[in-house]
Amino acid sequence: MMWRRDRGGRCDAALGVDCDWNVGRAVVAGPVRASERSWNDGYGRLGDVEISTNRKSVALCDRLDDENKVAVEYQTTIGRTILLQAGPKRRCVTDSVFFGSIKRAKFCYGPDVDPEGGSLRWCNPARSF
């Protein structure tokens, strides 16, 4: 838990400083880890992706019955880049990482989500964990 001491001597959750009551000095606490909650991304009603809290599994859903596909491109801590795609019809797919964990991901959508040249897709900004 992160705390800060205000002028009245009370501690308050906020700025990343832990009040040390025994010594009477402030100690800087470590940052809150992003892996403490799952990561979600998507594009409107088109589709969405969720990466689990432990960064070991991913679920991707195409929410519309249309000609577009959705995809998530993710990198693992052991250096692999994986593209998981769903669609063009409404459906969900899952994948998991056995060695390492997911360290970076981006959600993509469009009529062709193939990562090779000539792909017609749009991607949200990538997120590192």
Order of alpha helices (4+ residues) and beta strands (2+ residues): beta-beta-beta-beta-beta-beta-beta-beta-beta-beta-beta-beta
